[in-house]
Amino acid sequence: MAMAPPSESPVRVPAILVHGGAGADPGDGRDELRAGVAAAARAGWRAFADGGRALDAVEASVRTLEDHPRFNAGRGSVLTSAGTVEMDASIMDGERLACGAVAAVSRVANPVTLARRVMEDERHVLLVADGAHAFARAVGLPECDPATLVTDRQRARLAAHAAGRGGTVGAVAVDRHGAVAAATSTGGMVGKHPGRVGDSALIGCGTYADSRLGAVSCTGAGEAIIRVVLARRALDLLQETDDAERAARLAVDLLVKDGRGDGGLILVDARGRVGFAHSTPLMPVAWMMPTLDAPRVPF
């Protein structure tokens, strides 16, 4: 089925919904988490105000979370067993089913922007490690010193052998034309084996967007999310139920039962209805839409 170009799409209700990861610790700095996801929602909303589309909004929101040292993405990423940072990210434009992703990158401060450049280049979908770094140089994205991405908090977590606990950040959006987009970014799992890649770099698993249906960003046990292709399955459930909240809950049930892991996801449909669910104690979320004067932060 062919999708209508933006000029032929009806005016829809814009919305931006962000998450700060299903691995968040409920007893550790809730105020900071609230402020962080609220700032990310505002950044996405400003992109709409400046004439941006859904794709611009999700990139702006995720960049804000990558720049915040409290979240497991960009600066603040968890460390591998070797004490290094290796980040994964992806982004998808639901209008064209265009997508881009990077994995195991360590010298780019905002992997989501590198993923978007991969998407816009159109030759590939996923670039990893040194190949992704070379591509970043070729398209003029500045490199950073990997040491600047390492925080004392994450050094302490690795030293405490907090293996397996990580998190992810992500955003989904629909713009006034009905176009949807999704983006996801992560440092992965604490103490992961160098070279491990989870769901956040895999289209259909951690990220998916289709303007006929909606957009999804996932977080949690990456291997479990990969097993059930969670993001795409969540949109199948949305199509069946026509209910964003119910689809999110059913998708998380699927993750726990068939994927054998915990996590969560956020979802927005083409009409601007939002839904989210998680099986973990906490998944910070925030959203904005025209009926709200400030981000809604329900935790």
Rosetta blueprint (number, residue, H / E / L):
1 M L
2 A L
3 M L
4 A L
5 P L
6 P H
7 S H
8 E H
9 S L
10 P L
11 V L
12 R L
13 V L
14 P L
15 A E
16 I E
17 L E
18 V E
19 H E
20 G L
21 G L
22 A L
23 G L
24 A L
25 D L
26 P L
27 G L
28 D L
29 G L
30 R H
31 D H
32 E H
33 L H
34 R H
35 A H
36 G H
37 V H
38 A H
39 A H
40 A H
41 A H
42 R H
43 A H
44 G H
45 W H
46 R H
47 A H
48 F H
49 A H
50 D L
51 G L
52 G L
53 R L
54 A H
55 L H
56 D H
57 A H
58 V H
59 E H
60 A H
61 S H
62 V H
63 R H
64 T H
65 L H
66 E H
67 D L
68 H L
69 P L
70 R L
71 F L
72 N L
73 A L
74 G L
75 R L
76 G L
77 S L
78 V L
79 L L
80 T L
81 S L
82 A L
83 G L
84 T L
85 V L
86 E L
87 M E
88 D E
89 A E
90 S E
91 I E
92 M E
93 D E
94 G L
95 E L
96 R L
97 L L
98 A E
99 C E
100 G E
101 A E
102 V E
103 A E
104 A E
105 V E
106 S L
107 R L
108 V L
109 A L
110 N L
111 P H
112 V H
113 T H
114 L H
115 A H
116 R H
117 R H
118 V H
119 M H
120 E H
121 D H
122 E L
123 R L
124 H L
125 V L
126 L E
127 L E
128 V E
129 A H
130 D H
131 G H
132 A H
133 H H
134 A H
135 F H
136 A H
137 R H
138 A H
139 V L
140 G L
141 L L
142 P L
143 E L
144 C L
145 D L
146 P H
147 A H
148 T H
149 L H
150 V L
151 T L
152 D H
153 R H
154 Q H
155 R H
156 A H
157 R H
158 L H
159 A H
160 A L
161 H L
162 A L
163 A L
164 G L
165 R L
166 G E
167 G E
168 T E
169 V E
170 G E
171 A E
172 V E
173 A E
174 V E
175 D L
176 R L
177 H L
178 G L
179 A L
180 V E
181 A E
182 A E
183 A E
184 T E
185 S E
186 T E
187 G E
188 G E
189 M E
190 V L
191 G L
192 K L
193 H L
194 P L
195 G L
196 R L
197 V L
198 G L
199 D H
200 S H
201 A H
202 L L
203 I E
204 G L
205 C L
206 G L
207 T E
208 Y E
209 A E
210 D E
211 S L
212 R L
213 L L
214 G E
215 A E
216 V E
217 S E
218 C E
219 T E
220 G E
221 A L
222 G H
223 E H
224 A H
225 I H
226 I H
227 R H
228 V H
229 V L
230 L H
231 A H
232 R H
233 R H
234 A H
235 L H
236 D H
237 L H
238 L H
239 Q H
240 E H
241 T H
242 D L
243 D L
244 A H
245 E H
246 R H
247 A H
248 A H
249 R H
250 L H
251 A H
252 V H
253 D H
254 L H
255 L H
256 V H
257 K H
258 D H
259 G H
260 R L
261 G L
262 D L
263 G E
264 G E
265 L E
266 I E
267 L E
268 V E
269 D E
270 A L
271 R L
272 G L
273 R L
274 V E
275 G E
276 F E
277 A E
278 H E
279 S L
280 T L
281 P L
282 L L
283 M L
284 P L
285 V E
286 A E
287 W E
288 M E
289 M L
290 P L
291 T L
292 L L
293 D L
294 A L
295 P L
296 R E
297 V L
298 P L
299 F L
